[in-house]
Amino acid sequence: PILHDERILNMVCESCSVVMLLWLAQHVYQKDKQVIMTMDGPHTVAMFSFLEKALTLGNALLNQVGTHLRHKLKLYIEGGNADNVPSHIMGGIIIESALLRGLSGGFPPWALESMPEIHQSLFNACGADSEAFFTVFRLATQVRLWETDGLEGLEQRSTLTGDWVDDWSQKFKADFFENIR
């Protein structure tokens, strides 16, 4: 009942967008850079729990996150235009990119323990549609930042996921996506 209030829904979706920006702002593979905010603490557990619960809003959350962050981040996808991707898919792409970036070094090692539940929630938010979830996951490894406009931790024309995924060989990517399909 409380989530039927548009103001509450907007607040949850905007909060989720802020969490994604925090996660995307984490420097990965750059130990000499100043850390914006360490993710090694109880606040990260709270963010994981929040995201897992927020994803129960399904398409409504994914649509708003996708709409809000697509233009704020000025994104493009290899071989296509990010503006042509439906907002709910783009929301999932941004969330998955932030998770993969975190796993690339932005999150502490123990964060891995939360990933099965979060990915289950993301799958359900995609309507429990395996093709939609696969599309989100695949495009999350391809989405790039066109301009940084002062966004800390992100480099222009780099993938949102960070170097970890960029370093995957084409064979590894093909095998990886074949196994999750």
C-alpha positions in Angstrom: 0.0 0.0 0.0 2.7 2.5 0.9 4.5 1.9 -2.4 1.3 2.8 -4.3 2.1 6.4 -3.3 4.0 7.9 -6.2 6.2 10.0 -3.9 7.4 7.0 -2.0 8.1 5.1 -5.2 10.0 8.0 -6.6 12.1 8.3 -3.4 13.0 4.6 -3.5 13.9 4.8 -7.2 16.0 8.0 -6.7 17.7 6.4 -3.7 18.5 3.4 -5.8 20.0 5.7 -8.5 22.2 7.3 -5.8 23.5 3.9 -4.6 24.3 3.0 -8.2 26.3 6.3 -8.6 28.2 5.6 -5.4 29.1 2.1 -6.6 30.1 3.3 -10.1 32.3 6.1 -8.5 34.5 3.5 -6.9 38.0 3.4 -8.3 38.9 -0.1 -9.4 42.5 -1.2 -10.2 43.8 2.3 -9.2 45.3 1.9 -5.7 46.9 5.4 -6.0 43.6 7.2 -6.4 41.8 8.7 -3.4 38.9 6.6 -2.3 35.6 8.4 -2.5 33.9 6.2 0.1 35.1 2.9 1.3 32.6 0.1 0.8 34.1 -2.1 3.5 31.5 -1.5 6.2 28.0 -2.0 7.4 26.6 0.6 5.1 27.4 -1.7 2.1 25.4 -4.5 3.7 22.5 -2.0 4.1 22.9 -0.9 0.4 22.8 -4.6 -0.7 19.7 -5.2 1.4 18.0 -2.0 0.2 18.7 -3.0 -3.5 17.4 -6.5 -3.0 14.1 -5.1 -1.5 13.9 -2.2 -4.0 14.1 -4.7 -6.9 10.8 -6.2 -5.7 9.3 -3.1 -7.4 10.2 -4.7 -10.7 9.7 -2.8 -13.9 8.7 0.4 -12.0 12.2 0.6 -10.4 14.1 -0.5 -13.5 12.2 2.1 -15.6 12.9 5.0 -13.3 16.6 4.1 -12.7 17.0 3.6 -16.4 15.4 6.9 -17.3 17.1 8.9 -14.6 20.7 7.5 -15.1 20.7 7.0 -18.8 21.0 10.7 -19.5 22.9 11.7 -16.3 25.6 9.2 -17.3 25.5 9.8 -21.1 25.8 6.2 -22.1 26.4 4.3 -25.3 26.5 0.6 -26.1 29.0 -0.9 -28.5 27.3 -1.5 -31.8 24.2 0.5 -31.0 22.7 3.5 -29.4 21.8 3.4 -25.7 18.9 5.7 -26.3 17.2 2.9 -28.3 17.3 0.5 -25.3 14.0 0.4 -23.3 14.2 2.2 -20.0 13.5 -1.0 -17.9 16.3 -2.8 -19.7 18.7 0.2 -19.3 17.9 0.3 -15.5 18.9 -3.3 -15.3 22.0 -2.7 -17.3 23.1 0.1 -15.0 22.4 -1.9 -11.9 24.3 -4.9 -13.2 27.2 -2.7 -14.4 27.5 -1.2 -10.9 27.5 -4.7 -9.4 30.2 -5.9 -11.8 32.2 -2.8 -11.2 32.0 -3.4 -7.5 33.1 -7.0 -7.9 36.0 -5.7 -10.0 37.5 -4.2 -6.8 35.1 -1.5 -5.6 33.5 -3.9 -3.0 35.2 -5.8 -0.2 35.7 -9.5 -0.9 32.8 -10.5 1.5 30.4 -8.7 -0.8 30.4 -11.7 -3.1 28.2 -13.5 -0.6 25.3 -11.1 -1.3 25.4 -11.5 -5.1 23.1 -14.6 -5.5 20.2 -12.9 -3.7 20.7 -9.6 -5.5 20.9 -11.4 -8.9 17.8 -13.4 -8.1 16.0 -10.1 -7.3 17.2 -8.6 -10.5 16.0 -11.6 -12.4 12.6 -11.3 -10.8 12.6 -7.5 -11.6 13.2 -8.5 -15.2 9.8 -10.3 -15.0 11.5 -13.6 -14.4 12.2 -13.5 -18.1 15.5 -15.3 -18.8 16.0 -13.5 -22.2 15.5 -10.1 -20.6 17.9 -11.0 -17.8 20.5 -12.3 -20.3 20.2 -9.1 -22.4 20.7 -7.0 -19.2 23.8 -9.0 -18.2 25.3 -9.1 -21.7 24.8 -5.3 -22.4 26.0 -4.5 -18.9 29.5 -5.6 -20.1 29.3 -3.4 -23.1 27.8 -0.1 -21.9 30.3 2.7 -22.0 30.4 6.3 -20.6 30.4 8.8 -23.4 31.3 11.8 -21.2 32.2 12.0 -17.5 31.0 15.5 -16.8 33.0 15.4 -13.6 31.7 12.0 -12.4 34.5 10.9 -10.0 35.9 7.4 -10.5 34.7 7.0 -14.1 36.8 7.5 -17.2 35.4 8.8 -20.5 34.7 6.1 -23.1 35.4 3.3 -20.5 33.0 0.6 -19.7 31.0 1.1 -16.5 32.1 -2.3 -15.3 35.7 -1.4 -15.1 38.9 -3.1 -16.3 38.1 -6.6 -15.0 35.4 -7.3 -17.6 37.4 -5.4 -20.2 40.2 -7.8 -19.7 38.1 -10.8 -20.5 39.1 -12.5 -23.8 36.5 -12.9 -26.5 36.5 -16.6 -26.0 36.0 -16.2 -22.2 33.1 -13.8 -22.8 31.5 -16.2 -25.3 31.9 -19.1 -22.9 30.7 -17.1 -19.9 27.5 -15.9 -21.7 26.9 -19.4 -23.1 27.0 -20.7 -19.5 24.6 -18.2 -18.1 22.2 -18.5 -20.9 
